[in-house]
Amino acid sequence: MRLEGKMAGAWVDECRKAWLSLAPSLSPRKLSLDLRGLTFVDEAGAQLLREIYEATKADMLADSPLTKHFAEQARRQLGSNGHKGA
C-alpha cells in the first residue's frame, strides 16, 4: 500500500476506506506500507498508521529521516491511558 503526500484531514478517511477494502484480501500475505512519498502526517493519520500496523505488523518502507519518523510513530503502542508507551 503506497501512501503519498499529506495524510491529514479528509485524506485519513480516504486512506481508512482503502485500508478497510484491502484488509480482507490480505489473508496469508503480509502488507507492505510504502511511506516514502509521505510529506506530512497529522495525529489522526498517525493513529491510522498505528491501527494498520497493530493489525498486520506490516513492513514499512521509509527512506528519509521524516518517513522513518512516521514508521516509528506507527510502531509505538498507545497505553491504556491513550499516551504513547514503549
QUIGI-V191083 format. One line per field, one symbol per residue. psi: psi as a letter, one per 40 degrees, with the letter a starting at -180 (. if undefined). Layout:
psi=???
This chain:
psi=hhhiahgibdddddddddddddddedbeihihhhedeheihadddddddddddddefihhhheiddddddddddehihideeiha.
